[in-house]
Amino acid sequence: MKALGSRAACVLGAAIAATLSPALAGDNTTFAALPQTGRSGDTTWNMPWQLTPASQASVAQGENTIVSYVPGYGFMRGTMQALRFIYTPLPVGRGRNETVDACQTVVASAAAALGAVRVEASSAGPQTRTPEGYVAPVAFRILYARNTGSENLEVRAGVLSCKVDRAGKILDATA
């Protein structure tokens, strides 16, 4: 599947968001169009546990998730903080950050394989030049479809440090 440009991804993502919650349509958050097939790019990258569905890894790290009724979404699993800010657009950090699109593409591909229905990304601060390219923080919020127990969706949120080369190709993304 050919990757969509930022504008096309934003339009498609906004349409997905509008079907999930009219309150989120029209905000300035960048959304990724989720691919229908496997991951593209670097096949050795593993998404950090903070952005994957809740598991034994998140429990081992001391993370507590709850299931709560969220108007417009139904029953949703997530941390208290992720659930509390579900209607709020991701904040946009100041300063230049050219890593957002490349990092979001990699995270969206990995999240799609885990059942993601929406991936939001936004700059969490300015980029820093490195010998290879740039590194910058990128904030994420991912909604996963869940048909287990009583919850319909699971929300995961976190910030990754994304590294790209000078051409904008992703090198790594870590928590």
C-alpha positions in Angstrom: 0.0 0.0 0.0 1.4 3.4 -1.0 2.0 5.8 1.9 -0.4 8.7 2.0 0.9 12.3 2.2 0.4 14.3 5.4 -2.6 16.1 4.1 -4.3 12.9 2.8 -3.6 11.2 6.1 -5.0 14.1 8.0 -8.2 14.1 6.0 -8.7 10.3 6.2 -7.8 10.4 9.9 -10.3 13.2 10.6 -13.0 11.2 8.9 -12.2 8.2 11.2 -12.2 10.5 14.2 -15.5 12.0 13.2 -17.1 8.6 13.1 -15.7 7.8 16.6 -16.4 11.2 18.2 -17.8 14.3 16.6 -16.1 16.3 19.4 -12.7 15.4 18.0 -13.4 16.3 14.4 -11.9 19.6 13.4 -9.0 19.7 15.9 -5.5 20.3 14.6 -4.1 17.0 15.6 -2.3 15.0 12.9 -3.9 11.6 12.3 -2.3 8.7 10.5 -4.2 6.6 7.9 -3.7 3.0 9.2 -2.3 0.5 6.6 -4.3 -2.7 6.1 -1.2 -4.8 5.7 1.9 -5.5 7.7 4.5 -3.0 8.8 6.6 -1.1 6.3 10.2 0.0 6.7 12.4 -1.3 9.5 11.2 -4.7 10.5 13.5 -4.8 13.6 11.7 -2.0 15.4 9.5 -2.9 18.3 6.9 -0.5 19.6 7.5 0.5 23.3 5.1 -1.1 25.8 3.7 2.3 26.7 1.9 2.5 23.3 0.9 -1.2 22.9 -2.4 -2.5 24.4 -2.2 -3.1 28.1 -0.4 -6.3 28.9 1.8 -8.1 31.4 4.6 -5.7 30.4 2.6 -2.6 31.5 1.5 -4.3 34.7 5.1 -5.2 35.4 6.0 -1.5 35.0 3.4 -0.6 37.7 0.9 0.9 35.3 -2.7 0.7 36.4 -5.5 0.7 33.8 -9.2 0.9 34.4 -12.4 0.5 32.4 -14.7 3.5 32.4 -17.7 4.7 30.4 -16.7 7.5 28.1 -19.6 9.4 26.4 -19.3 9.1 22.6 -17.1 6.0 22.9 -18.7 3.6 25.2 -16.7 1.5 27.7 -13.0 2.2 27.3 -9.8 0.9 29.0 -6.9 3.1 29.7 -4.9 4.9 32.4 -6.7 7.5 34.4 -4.7 10.3 32.7 -5.3 8.9 29.2 -9.0 8.6 29.8 -9.2 12.1 31.4 -7.8 13.8 28.3 -9.5 11.7 25.6 -11.5 14.7 24.4 -8.5 17.1 24.5 -6.3 17.5 21.4 -2.7 16.5 21.9 -0.7 19.6 22.9 1.7 20.9 20.3 5.2 21.7 21.5 7.0 24.8 20.5 9.9 24.8 18.0 10.7 23.0 14.8 10.0 19.2 14.7 10.4 17.5 11.4 10.2 14.0 12.9 6.5 13.8 13.5 5.3 12.4 10.1 8.1 9.8 9.8 7.7 8.6 13.4 3.9 8.5 13.1 4.1 6.4 10.0 6.2 3.7 11.7 4.1 3.8 14.9 0.8 3.6 12.9 2.0 0.6 11.0 3.0 -1.3 14.2 -0.2 -0.2 15.9 -2.4 -1.3 13.0 -1.0 -4.8 13.4 -2.2 -4.7 17.0 -5.8 -3.5 16.2 -5.4 0.3 16.3 -8.4 2.3 14.8 -6.8 5.7 15.3 -3.3 7.1 15.8 -2.8 10.7 16.8 0.7 12.4 16.8 1.9 15.8 17.6 5.2 17.5 18.3 6.1 17.4 21.9 9.1 19.8 21.6 11.8 21.1 19.3 14.2 18.9 17.3 17.9 18.6 18.1 20.5 18.1 15.4 22.6 14.9 15.6 25.4 13.6 13.4 22.9 11.3 11.7 20.0 13.8 11.4 17.6 15.0 14.0 16.0 13.7 17.2 12.8 15.1 18.8 10.0 14.2 21.1 6.7 13.2 19.6 3.4 12.7 21.6 1.1 9.9 20.7 -2.4 8.8 21.5 -3.6 5.4 20.1 -7.1 4.0 20.2 -7.3 0.2 19.9 -10.5 -1.8 19.1 -11.3 -4.2 21.9 -14.1 -6.7 21.9 -13.1 -8.5 25.1 -15.0 -8.1 28.4 -17.0 -5.0 28.6 -14.8 -2.5 26.9 -15.1 -1.3 23.2 -11.8 0.6 23.0 -8.5 1.0 24.7 -6.6 4.3 24.7 -2.8 4.4 25.1 -0.7 7.6 25.3 3.0 8.4 25.5 5.9 10.3 24.2 8.6 8.8 22.0 12.0 10.2 21.2 12.1 9.9 17.4 15.4 9.9 15.4 15.4 10.6 11.6 18.2 11.0 9.1 18.7 14.2 7.1 16.3 12.9 4.4 13.6 12.4 7.0 13.7 8.6 7.1 13.0 7.2 10.5 16.1 5.6 12.3 14.6 4.8 15.7 11.8 5.7 18.1 12.2 5.0 21.8 10.3 5.7 25.0 
